[in-house]
Amino acid sequence: MTTTDETLIRLRTTAAAGDAQAALRLGRLLCLTAADPAEPGDGEPTWPEERWLRAAVAARPDDVEALTLLTGRLAQQISYWEACLDMNPDVMKWYGEDESTVERRHIEAEKLYARIRAAGPTRHTGAGLDELAVLLGVGDKPAAEHAYSFYVMEDEAWSGSVRHSATIVASDADEIRWACDKWFTLSEGGIGGEPTLTAYVDGAEVGSVGLGPHLADGGVDWDAVAVPELSGSRLPAGLPVPGRGLHYGFAGGAE
């Protein structure tokens, strides 16, 4: 199914009326963006999916997909705020956060992780859940590093000695196209580097293409870009990629 702006409008209307499945699908799509296309704002950091994922979890307390997406995004928030604390603690204040932000999210994410395990996840999620446990500090089992197939869009630029980056990780060709278009629209063509889209099958790179030459108004000219199909076991939505320091969804940062 092709994802369009109309898809989000329909999902938002249905989710706002209390449909848990629509809230979950909307939350999953918004995980792939830097900002909610329907809401004003500069997009950093917003995590626009959070309210919808919380609604899905509230409606379906034992839904593994909803729990996994919310837990994975909280783990990403923890990483983001920890990086802010390391680089410049004052950044936290700009967003109305403080040092307790990381602790609160840690506590919540650990409880959600325990609920995922209690809900009986499939074997397919095992490697990603092991990696998530390590990130949250609730486990130390090494994850299988060649467990999944996925796409990665990378956009980066340097400002002096600081590297600014934007990354999108997804496991569906239609969704990575949609997410890339949203990013390049929001960033007005990227952050100044040479953005690339790379496909991995069972953890091994199988193809990479530069997106810069194919940028057009409103996103990428996908008719000119061959996006490899994925085979193998696809990265489950919400989980990190074992051994690569990559999270499902959109991630932006500086280092």
C-alpha positions as CSV (number, residue, x, y, z in Angstrom):
1,M,0.0,0.0,0.0
2,T,1.4,3.4,-1.0
3,T,1.8,5.9,1.8
4,T,0.6,9.4,1.0
5,D,-0.4,12.5,2.9
6,E,-4.0,11.4,2.5
7,T,-3.0,8.2,4.3
8,L,-1.9,10.2,7.4
9,I,-5.1,12.3,7.3
10,R,-7.3,9.2,7.2
11,L,-5.3,7.5,10.0
12,R,-5.3,10.6,12.1
13,T,-9.1,11.0,11.9
14,T,-9.7,7.4,12.7
15,A,-7.1,7.3,15.5
16,A,-8.5,10.5,17.1
17,A,-11.9,8.7,17.2
18,G,-10.3,5.9,19.3
19,D,-9.2,3.3,16.8
20,A,-6.2,1.6,18.4
21,Q,-5.0,0.0,15.1
22,A,-5.1,3.4,13.3
23,A,-3.2,5.0,16.2
24,L,-0.5,2.3,16.0
25,R,-0.1,2.7,12.2
26,L,0.0,6.5,12.5
27,G,2.5,6.2,15.3
28,R,4.7,3.9,13.2
29,L,4.7,6.2,10.3
30,L,5.5,9.3,12.4
31,C,8.4,7.4,14.0
32,L,10.1,7.8,10.5
33,T,9.8,11.6,10.5
34,A,11.6,14.5,12.2
35,A,8.2,16.3,12.8
36,D,4.5,15.7,12.4
37,P,3.7,16.9,8.8
38,A,0.3,18.2,10.1
39,E,1.8,20.3,13.0
40,P,3.9,23.5,12.9
41,G,7.4,23.5,14.5
42,D,11.0,23.1,13.8
43,G,11.0,19.4,14.3
44,E,13.9,19.0,16.8
45,P,13.2,17.1,18.9
46,T,9.5,16.4,18.7
47,W,9.0,12.6,18.5
48,P,5.5,13.2,17.1
49,E,4.6,9.6,17.3
50,E,4.6,9.4,21.1
51,R,1.0,10.4,21.8
52,W,-0.3,7.9,19.2
53,L,1.8,5.1,20.4
54,R,0.8,5.8,24.0
55,A,-2.9,5.7,22.9
56,A,-2.3,2.3,21.2
57,V,-0.6,0.9,24.3
58,A,-3.4,2.2,26.5
59,A,-6.0,0.5,24.3
60,R,-4.0,-2.7,23.9
61,P,-1.8,-3.2,26.9
62,D,-0.4,-6.6,25.7
63,D,0.1,-5.6,22.0
64,V,3.8,-6.5,21.4
65,E,4.1,-4.2,18.3
66,A,2.8,-1.2,20.1
67,L,4.9,-1.9,23.2
68,T,8.0,-2.4,21.1
69,L,7.5,0.8,19.1
70,L,7.0,2.9,22.2
71,T,9.9,1.3,24.1
72,G,12.2,1.6,21.2
73,R,11.5,5.3,20.8
74,L,11.9,6.0,24.5
75,A,15.3,4.3,24.2
76,Q,16.2,6.6,21.4
77,Q,15.1,9.6,23.4
78,I,17.3,8.4,26.2
79,S,20.3,8.3,23.9
80,Y,19.5,11.7,22.5
81,W,19.2,13.4,26.0
82,E,22.3,11.6,27.2
83,A,24.2,13.1,24.3
84,C,22.8,16.5,25.1
85,L,24.0,16.2,28.7
86,D,27.5,15.2,27.5
87,M,27.7,18.1,24.9
88,N,25.8,20.9,26.5
89,P,23.4,20.4,29.5
90,D,21.8,23.8,28.8
91,V,20.3,22.3,25.7
92,M,17.9,20.4,28.0
93,K,16.5,23.7,29.3
94,W,15.7,24.9,25.8
95,Y,13.2,22.1,25.5
96,G,11.8,22.3,29.0
97,E,13.7,19.2,30.1
98,D,16.3,18.7,32.9
99,E,18.6,16.0,34.3
100,S,15.6,13.9,35.5
101,T,14.4,13.5,31.9
102,V,16.8,10.5,31.3
103,E,15.9,8.8,34.6
104,R,12.2,9.1,34.0
105,R,12.4,7.6,30.6
106,H,14.7,4.9,31.8
107,I,12.3,3.8,34.4
108,E,9.3,3.8,32.0
109,A,11.3,2.0,29.2
110,E,12.4,-0.7,31.6
111,K,8.8,-1.4,32.7
112,L,7.6,-1.5,29.1
113,Y,10.5,-3.8,28.2
114,A,9.4,-6.2,30.9
115,R,5.8,-6.1,29.5
116,I,7.1,-7.0,26.1
117,R,8.8,-10.1,27.4
118,A,5.7,-11.0,29.4
119,A,3.5,-10.6,26.4
120,G,5.4,-13.4,24.6
121,P,7.2,-11.9,21.6
122,T,8.0,-14.0,18.6
123,R,11.5,-15.5,18.0
124,H,11.8,-13.1,15.1
125,T,12.2,-10.2,17.5
126,G,14.8,-12.0,19.7
127,A,18.0,-10.3,18.4
128,G,16.5,-6.8,18.4
129,L,15.1,-7.3,21.9
130,D,18.5,-8.5,23.1
131,E,20.1,-5.3,21.7
132,L,17.3,-3.2,23.2
133,A,18.0,-4.8,26.6
134,V,21.7,-3.9,26.4
135,L,20.8,-0.3,25.5
136,L,18.4,0.0,28.5
137,G,20.9,-1.7,30.8
138,V,18.5,-4.6,31.6
139,G,20.5,-7.4,29.8
140,D,23.9,-8.2,28.5
141,K,23.2,-11.1,26.1
142,P,25.1,-10.4,22.8
143,A,22.7,-10.0,19.9
144,A,23.1,-11.7,16.6
145,E,24.5,-9.0,14.3
146,H,23.3,-10.4,11.0
147,A,19.7,-11.0,12.0
148,Y,17.8,-8.4,9.9
149,S,17.2,-6.8,6.6
150,F,16.6,-3.0,6.5
151,Y,17.1,0.3,4.7
152,V,19.1,3.2,6.0
153,M,19.0,6.8,4.7
154,E,22.0,8.9,5.9
155,D,22.4,12.6,5.5
156,E,25.2,14.5,7.2
157,A,27.2,17.7,7.1
158,W,30.2,19.1,9.1
159,S,30.3,22.5,10.8
160,G,33.8,22.9,12.0
161,S,34.6,19.8,14.1
162,V,30.9,19.0,14.7
163,R,29.2,16.4,12.6
164,H,25.4,17.0,12.1
165,S,23.5,13.9,11.0
166,A,20.0,12.7,10.1
167,T,19.3,9.0,9.7
168,I,16.2,7.0,8.9
169,V,16.0,3.3,9.4
170,A,13.0,1.3,8.0
171,S,12.2,-2.2,6.7
172,D,9.6,-1.4,4.1
173,A,10.4,0.2,0.7
174,D,7.3,2.3,0.5
175,E,7.7,3.7,4.0
176,I,11.4,4.5,3.5
177,R,10.5,6.4,0.3
178,W,7.8,8.3,2.1
179,A,10.0,9.1,5.1
180,C,12.8,10.3,2.8
181,D,10.5,12.7,1.0
182,K,9.2,14.1,4.3
183,W,12.8,14.6,5.5
184,F,14.0,16.4,2.3
185,T,10.8,18.5,2.3
186,L,11.3,19.5,5.9
187,S,15.0,20.2,5.5
188,E,14.6,21.9,2.1
189,G,16.9,19.4,0.3
190,G,18.9,18.0,3.2
191,I,21.5,19.4,5.6
192,G,24.2,20.0,3.0
193,G,25.9,16.7,2.5
194,E,25.5,13.8,0.1
195,P,22.6,11.8,1.3
196,T,22.5,8.1,0.5
197,L,20.1,5.2,0.7
198,T,21.5,1.8,1.5
199,A,19.9,-1.6,1.6
200,Y,21.0,-4.4,3.9
201,V,20.0,-8.0,3.7
202,D,20.7,-10.2,6.7
203,G,23.0,-7.4,7.9
204,A,25.1,-7.2,4.7
205,E,25.0,-4.3,2.4
206,V,23.5,-5.2,-1.0
207,G,23.1,-1.8,-2.6
208,S,23.6,1.9,-2.1
209,V,22.6,5.0,-4.1
210,G,23.2,8.7,-3.8
211,L,20.0,10.6,-3.5
212,G,21.4,14.1,-4.0
213,P,21.2,14.0,-7.8
214,H,17.6,12.9,-7.7
215,L,16.2,15.5,-5.3
216,A,13.3,17.4,-6.7
217,D,10.6,19.7,-5.3
218,G,8.7,17.7,-2.7
219,G,11.3,14.9,-2.3
220,V,13.1,12.4,-4.4
221,D,12.4,11.5,-8.0
222,W,11.9,7.8,-7.2
223,D,11.5,6.8,-10.8
224,A,15.2,7.5,-11.2
225,V,16.2,5.5,-8.1
226,A,16.4,1.8,-8.0
227,V,15.5,0.7,-4.4
228,P,16.6,-2.9,-3.8
229,E,14.0,-5.3,-2.6
230,L,14.6,-6.8,0.8
231,S,14.7,-10.5,1.4
232,G,15.5,-12.4,4.6
233,S,14.1,-11.4,8.0
234,R,13.1,-7.7,8.1
235,L,13.9,-5.5,11.1
236,P,10.8,-5.4,13.3
237,A,9.4,-1.9,13.8
238,G,10.7,-0.2,16.9
239,L,13.8,-2.3,17.4
240,P,17.5,-1.3,17.1
241,V,19.8,-2.9,14.6
242,P,22.1,-5.2,16.5
243,G,25.7,-4.1,16.5
244,R,25.3,-1.0,14.4
245,G,24.2,1.7,16.7
246,L,21.1,2.3,14.6
247,H,17.5,2.8,15.8
248,Y,14.3,2.0,13.8
249,G,12.9,5.4,12.7
250,F,14.3,8.9,12.4
251,A,17.3,10.0,14.4
252,G,19.1,13.4,14.3
253,G,22.0,14.5,16.2
254,A,25.4,16.2,16.4
255,E,28.8,15.0,17.7
